């Protein structure tokens, strides 16, 4: 026979089990209930696929909280139809002991100082699983400025920075756009243009006197430097500063004179208009004369005369060049034959001295010069006895 179930024992067992279950839940959740946390929010302008509620928030690898809410800023701050901002809204609970030492405005000011130093929040991958966590770390504040917002954040706000994956995607897109622009551009025509320019520069340098161009360019730069130095010297003169108020006063006086003599100026403008009309009439008469046969003949003669003058100047220029070349060759010849010329002059000097001696002897002994010395007398022989 089966024993009957005791209702009292069954009820007591159920009550004790429920009490134990509630006690376990209370013990496990007591830390969460009495745990002090700080709310932090940030906004991301990229996809957060892989980041979920409960994902850790880490500061340089140390867990300091968890993500408690993921949504859009249009659900909290802006209207979807009135704003173009489509940021992702992230709310996190920071429960690390580093936040327990500061409260209220002190914590807000401390975080603002850190944000100015480059504190940013960005999603980081846990590995190959695709799971993300929110990392808070320091980056270059100039290269990672905060996102534009038009509202005042409700909780502590930490600006975001682009994730590494977002930067890689942006770099790949930029490279792709650059390659597409290169493909659209006509590279062969650009290369041909560069080659043409290079050939033109080479021809110009071959046909030009580069030394003369360099000298002229150097001289021009030197003169410009002297001119600038002179201007600086003039501007540095204290008298220039004292002249500026006088110039301003003169300008004001000139304006007063112009305003007070506006009627005279109008009359002068009328006279100038009449004079310009007279000049226009004279110009018209000149144009009619030039359009006539006499004017045409005069212009033809003038053109012929100018051509003759140009040809004469070219011939004079050529003759001057040839004369300069001849003088150069003469100088070179004289310089090369200087030793021979000195020897010839020395021989001429000796010849003149010999001629001088000969003429002196001719005046003293003309017969000796013409017939030479007399013959020597023969010795007289004595006769033997």
KAGIDA-V436003 format. One record per pair of residues at least 12 apart in sequence whose ideal C-beta (glycine too) atoms are under 7 Angstrom apart, sorted by the first residue. I is the first residue (numbers start at 0). J is the second residue. D is the distance in Angstrom with one decimal. If there is no record, write none. Layout:
I	J	D
I	J	D
This chain:
34	94	5.6
35	94	6.9
35	99	6.2
36	92	4.2
36	93	6.3
36	94	4.2
37	93	4.4
37	98	4.8
37	106	7.0
37	155	6.4
38	90	6.6
38	92	6.6
38	154	3.9
38	155	6.5
39	91	4.8
39	93	5.3
39	154	6.1
39	155	4.8
39	157	5.9
40	88	7.0
40	89	6.5
40	90	5.0
40	152	5.8
40	154	4.8
40	156	5.9
41	89	5.2
41	120	4.5
41	156	6.9
41	157	5.1
41	158	6.8
41	159	4.9
42	72	5.9
42	86	3.9
42	87	6.6
42	88	6.1
42	146	5.7
42	148	7.0
42	159	6.1
43	86	6.4
43	87	4.4
43	89	6.6
43	122	6.9
43	159	5.0
44	86	5.6
44	146	5.9
45	161	6.5
45	162	6.5
45	165	4.7
47	69	6.7
47	87	5.3
47	122	5.9
47	131	6.8
49	129	4.9
49	130	5.5
49	131	4.1
50	66	6.7
50	69	6.8
50	122	5.5
50	131	4.1
50	133	6.9
52	66	5.7
52	67	6.5
52	68	6.6
52	69	6.1
53	65	5.6
53	66	6.5
54	66	4.6
54	131	6.4
54	132	5.1
54	133	6.5
55	132	4.7
56	91	4.9
56	93	6.8
56	133	4.6
56	135	6.7
57	132	6.0
57	134	5.4
58	135	4.7
59	136	5.7
63	93	5.4
63	95	3.8
64	91	5.2
64	92	5.0
64	93	3.9
64	94	5.5
64	95	6.8
65	91	6.5
65	92	5.8
66	89	6.2
66	91	5.2
66	133	6.0
67	90	5.3
67	91	6.0
67	92	5.0
68	90	3.9
69	89	5.9
70	88	4.6
71	85	6.9
71	87	6.3
71	88	5.6
72	84	6.0
72	86	4.6
72	88	5.0
74	88	6.7
75	88	5.8
76	150	4.2
77	149	6.9
77	150	6.8
86	146	6.5
89	133	6.7
91	133	6.5
107	155	6.3
110	155	5.8
110	157	6.8
114	157	6.5
114	158	6.2
115	140	6.9
116	137	6.4
117	137	4.5
117	138	5.1
117	139	6.2
117	140	4.2
118	135	6.6
118	137	5.8
118	157	6.3
119	136	7.0
119	138	5.1
119	143	5.7
119	158	5.7
119	159	6.2
119	160	3.7
120	133	5.7
120	135	5.0
120	157	4.8
120	159	5.1
121	134	5.9
121	159	6.0
121	160	4.5
121	161	6.7
121	162	5.0
122	162	4.8
123	162	6.7
135	157	6.4
138	160	5.2
143	160	4.3
145	158	3.5
146	158	6.5
146	159	6.5
